[in-house]
Amino acid sequence: QVQLVESGGGLVQPGGSLRLSCAASGLTFGSYVMHWYRQAPGKLREFVAHITSGGSTNYADSVKGRFTISRDNAKNMVSLVMNNLKPEDTAVYYCAAGRFSSITSYWGQGTQVTVSS
């Protein structure tokens, strides 16, 4: 079965950085668009970034210029480097996979990111 396992979350001060990773198994990784979403307390889950099998990327306006998504098809991994973190970036971050940019078929369990002084 498909498994997506996120790691790398934690507590960081405003202005700090974190790197999230997502290890995928049970799917033909190179054929999937990989996404990062996040959900803050009391809010709906929102799109953060995605990367296509060919390496094309797309970001939410709120993270553009601060976050970078990348993938390693040989290791079945997708990463999200988050710089200049703000308190409003506090959320549970989820990795997701889909065959197309508009589709998310599989989800990980999420990793908590807290930005606070």
N, C-alpha and C positions, 0 to 999 in steps of 0.2 A: 504494500500500500504506500501511497505517497506520504512522505513526512517532510515537514519544514520546521527546522529548529533554530530559533533565534538565540543570540547571545550578545553580550557586550553592554547591556544596559546598566544603569547605576545612577548615583547621585553626583552631580557636577555643579560647580558654581557658574553663575552667569558669565558669559564670555569664554567659557571653557569648551572642550572638545570631547567627543566620544566617537567610537567606531562600533557600529552594530554589524553583526554577521548573521547570515542565514545559511545553514547547511541543508541541502535538498537531497532526497533519496526517493527511489521508487518511480521516477519519471525520467523521460528523455530531456534532461535539463536544457540542452542547447536548443531545443525546439520551443521553449516557453519564454514568454515575457515575464520578467520578475518585477514585482511591485513592493513598495513599502507604503503602508498606511499607518495612521495613528489615531488613537481615541483618547481624548482628555476626559476627565471626570465630568459627567453631566452633559457631554457633547456627543454628537454623532461621529462615527468613524470617518476620517477624511484622507484623501489621497495625499501622499508625500512625493513619491517619485516612482518612475519605472524605467526599465532598461530592456530593450528588445534583444532578440537572439543575435542580431547584428551589431549591437552596441549603441544603438540610438537611445537617447535619454530624454526624459521629460520630467519637469519639476513643478510642484505647486509654487505659486508666486511667493508665498510666505517663506519658502526655504531657498528660493533661487539665489545663487551666489554664496550660500553658506553650507549647503549640503551637497555631497557628491555621491552618486550611486555608481557602482562598478560590479562586474561579474567576472568569475573565473570558471569558464566552462569545463576546464580539465579537472577542477576540484569540486564542481557542482556547488559553488558558493556564490552568494551575492552579498555585497557589503554596502553600508551607508556610513560615510564619514560626515560627521556633523560638527561644524565649527561655529564659533561665535554664538553659542547656545543662549537662548533667552528663556525666562520663566514660562512664557507661553508655549514653549516647545515641550513642556512637561506632558507626558502622555504614555500610554502603552503603545509600543511600536510593533506592528505586525508585518511579517513577510508573507507575500502571496504569489501564486503562480497562475498563469492563464495562457491559453494558446494565442490570444490576441490582446492588444492593449486595452480593450474595453471589457475584457473578461477576467475574472478572478475565480478560479475553480478550486484552488487549494489554499489553505491558510495555516500559518503557524500558531503557536499558543501565545505569542507576544512576549515582549520584554519591556520592563518598566524603565523609563527615563525620567528623572526628576532633576530639574534645574532650579537650584535654590541656594541662597547664601546662608 
